[in-house]
Amino acid sequence: MFVLFSESVTFFEHVSPAEFLLETNWQPLFEPVSYGIWELVAGTFNVVFWSLLMALPIGLAAAIYLSEYAHPRTRRILKPQLEALAGVPTVVYAYFALNVITIDILRPLLGSDVPIFNSLSASIMLAVMVLPTIASISEDAMASVPRDLREAAYGLGATRMEVALRVVVPAALSGIVASVLLAIARVVGETMIVAIAAGSTPFLTLSPLQSIQTMTGYMLQVGLGDAARGTIDYQSIFAVGLTLFVITLIFNIAATIIVGRYREEYE
């Protein structure tokens, strides 16, 4: 942590914080040099948005099925298999996104002009990666909802779907919110999938079919030797890392506040 702050301070001795925070062009390795962080931030939020757009409904649907519909025997079989997705190395997801999702699926469906490196293929794999986090934690939260609440709703004539959506989900909302925030934190910190499948082209866009670069992707690129140690380009990865640290800290604070706000305690 000390190295992160000290190298960041050294970086900001050469690059003004105003340029870093207000400029929108990130080009530290080529002339004309520019250090506007927002293209990297936009790339990070690009994959966060599209991956959650896919993972959240599927993950919640899986959690509702496992909690409210699945037979206990079925749940014991399906839940470990779902959680096993979290154990797949991310580099496997990355090359699957590059060689299968983009070439064999996206290009035949959307046309050959789809870039080989694009946000959509990376987001699909990120959605698969965080799906166990959302589904498993949400299902645990739903399973902890007292049976009495369900029985009371059934006694009033509610259907199973109404009980799941209007009783169980609101009662388990704090756990569901926690699962989503954990998924966001994991997507923000993911490196291999975005570095291999999304590309290395900083771009200020939310388009899923654009080659982008995330903060972690840039840190990997420079860390592999694109800049000599001790140069301002090398020190820029610490400034980007500090920005990533601040964003992650904000997510953690938000998680604590939101979970505490919606937490339900039952005796």
Buried (B, 14 or more C-beta within 10 A) or exposed (E): EEEBEEBBEBBBEEBEEEBBEEBEBBBBEEEEEBBBBBBBBBBBBBBBBBBBEBBBEBBBEBBBBBBBEBEEEEBEEBBEEBBEBBEBEBEEBBBBBBBEBBBEBBBEEBEEEBBBBBBBBBBBBBBBBBBBBBBBBBBBBBBEBEEEBBEEBBEEEBEEEEBBBEBBBEBBBBBBBBBBBBBBBBBBBBBBBBBBBBBBBBBBBBEBBBBBBBBBBBBBBBEEEBBEEEEBBBBBBBBBBBBBBEBBEEBEEEBEEBBEEBEBEEE
